[in-house]
Amino acid sequence: MSRETWKKVFSTISDVELVELVDFWSIQVKGFRQINQENIKHARAMVIAEALKPRNLKMIKAYYTINDDDTDEPADNGDEITLDALIELYEEGKELHLILGGLYASEEEKFEKLAMEFEEMLMEKYEVDELSSLVDRKEKKEEVVSSEKVDSTSKTEWEKKWNKSEDKNKDLRAKIGEWEKKYSQLKQQSKEEKQSALSEKLKLQQELGTERAQHRETVENNKKTAQENEALKEEVAKLKGEISHLNAMLLHQQQEVAATTIARTDENPPATMGQKEIVLVGDPKNKLTENSAKHSFRVLELKDVSDALESELLEKCDEVWMMTYLVPPQMRRKIKRTVQKNIKEFSDFPTMKRYIEKG
């Protein structure tokens, strides 16, 4: 319910009763040590402003909810509350703020509508522009009625009413005590839940901060790795270029060496008279190839075989020998297919040595 609605309800409380309620509701007003009949008119606006604060208004709603259970109300007999019943209840002496507060405190739409219709009917019936005007009217009427009843009402009747009122106040205080105890428990529970939620929030914020830091670190590492990879790719490409260049230079040098070897071969004088000119494919690394009396050896390295085949060097000699344990099978087959000469093969050096010695 809106603050304006409750402000309207509080306007129907007389100064005398408001002083009692301020004490009962334990409302503190800044600037006033105690609210009493002497200062209530000056402090009334501040009292109502304090009562409208959420922490006080929640307790005040509970007060009106409890008062709404009063046995004087027609609903206690199982009857539906009507406008006529409310008017009758008001005219019998029920405080207007208790009737309106009970209806609005229920927070049910039908009771809110009933309260508004009740207000309109009261103002129309008593010809007033606002509900607060009914307070002054009732106070004047009560003064007249009170003075008349003093003479006509016996002391015993007053005592009965007093005792009944005391019993009701006693029950009401007990209910308020129970409500305050429950309210205190709920307040403590809410405080604990709020603290737990706050702790969980801080924990999640810390975890989120850690995750974000790790994510930033991962992103930086990935960026650094990508940059290093790019640099390595450039270095690899550069090295490949250098390797290609070196291979080209090596090939060129091999070709020059082969050409030089062929040229020197052409320039060598014929073998000594009576010696056979032998091209030995595969170097056995033995001086016998240099000191043979019947054979003149030209040792051919494996890398020079291709150039020798192209230059027909193997066709110009008397015989071609191959050290099979030094010459790959594929190269041996190639030599056999290309050279039209008698080719002798030796599986090891001792075999070749015995062959030479036999003559």
Secondary structure, DSSP 8 states (H G I E B T S, - for coil): --HHHHHHHHTTS-HHHHHHHHHHHT---TT-S---TTTHHHHHHHHHHHHTSHHHHHHHHHHHHHHTT-TTSGGGGT----HHHHHHHHHTT--HHHHHHHHHHT--HHHHHHHHHHHHHHHHHTT-SSTHHHHHHHHHHHHHHHHHHHHHS-HHHHHHHHHHHHHHHHHHHHHHHHHHHHHHHHHHHHHHHHHHHHHHHHHHHHHHHHHHHHHHHHHHHHHHHHHHHHHHHHHHHHHHHHHHHHHHHHHHHHHHHHHHHHHHHHHS----TT-EEEEEES----THHHH-SSEEEEEE-GGGHHHHHHTTHHHHSSEEEEETTTS-HHHHHHHHHH--S-EEEESSHHHHHHHHHH-
